[in-house]
Each structure stands twice: as C-alpha cells, then as structure tokens.
Amino acid sequence: MTGPRSRVRRELAPFVGPAAVVVIYAVVRLVYIELSDSGGVLTPAGSVDGALAALALATFLLRMLSLIVVPFVVVYRLVVRILGPRARRR
C-alpha cells in the first residue's frame, strides 16, 4: 500500500536535481561573497588570487546553470507531467 508520503516523494523526485543546483549555487555564492570581501578577484598588488578566481568561475557557471538551464528543465518536466497521462490515453 502506498501512502501519501510516497506519492509526494514520487511527484517531487524530478525536481530534486534542479533544486539542488540552486541550493549549491546559493552556498557557493555566499562563500564567494564572504571570501572576496567586495574586493573582487584581483589582490591590491595586482596579482590574481587563484583560489578566489576558481571560486568566481564556479559561481558564474552555477549562476548561468541556475538562471538558464534549471528553468527550462523544470518547465519541461512540468509539461511532461501534465501532458504525459493524456498522451498515453490516445
């Protein structure tokens, strides 16, 4: 017998991945903000801080993933869920 909890888990399962990407982006961005101290990637001497530059790149890539890819994945999965049963009936 399947209970309401298993149904909720089954319904939310396709959205766990996109939600995880957004959460990881938020954490990486907060770490970057704390470490950069609003100073950016370059040090006052003009050299590049390698670790901070890698973190900035990770933040940028996760931001693009969160703003461009995740919405398309979520919309696609919603449409498949809505139209899926109708397409199977025909």
Secondary structure, DSSP 8 states (H G I E B T S, - for coil): ---HHHHHHHHHGGGHHHHHHHHHHHHHHHHHHHHHTTS-SB-TTS-B-HHHHHHHHHHHHHHHIIIIIHHHHHHHHHHHHHHHHHHHH-
